[in-house]
């Protein structure tokens, strides 16, 4: 069965990771919404799926590869 003692043991490590993931997700989605299509490499729909479905790595990929250099 599920052991809550194991979860509590790893909770101090999980909380910062979850907060970073949520922060990156929100920041990437807000940037994606405000950025015009011409400043993106690929479609907004494609980047939306990557950011939302690929957890922590998706927003990082968006910020490094998705935006055109200005």
N, C-alpha and C positions, 0 to 999 in steps of 0.2 A: 504494500500500500504506500501511500504518499506520506513521507516523513517531514513534518513541519520543522523539526529541529535542523534538518539539512538546509531547508530554505532560509531559515533565520541565520544560519552560519554564513551564507553567501549574500545576504541582503545588503550589507554595507558595500559590496562590490557591484551589485546589480543596480542600485538606486542611481549612482552617477552615470552609468552607461545608459539607462533609460532616459534620464534627464537630458543627456547630450543628444540622444537619438531624437527626442521630441523637439528640442531646440533647433537642430539641423533641419528637421522636416518642416517646421513652421517657417524658418528663415528661407529655405529653398522654395517653398510654395509661394510665399509672398514675393520673392524676387521673380519667380517664373510668371506670376500673374501681372506684375508691373512692367516687365521687360517686353518690348515690341518683338514681334516674330523675326524681324530683320536682324536682330542682335543675337539670335540663337542659331546653333548648328543643329538642324533638325526641327521637327514640329513640336509645338507646345504639348500636344497630346502624348507624344512619345516620351518627352521629358517628365510629364506628369506621372505616367506609369512607372518610369524608372525611379523617380524620387519616392513615390509612395510604396512601391512593392519591393524595392531592394534595400529596405531598412537603412542602416547607418551608411552603407557604401553608396547608395543611390544619390543622396544629396551631395556627397563628396565628388562623385563622378560628374554631377550636374555643374558644380562650381568650377571644376578643373577643365572639363571638356565641352560642356554645353553652351557656355557663353563665348561669343566672339571677342577677341581682344579689341579693346577700344584705343 
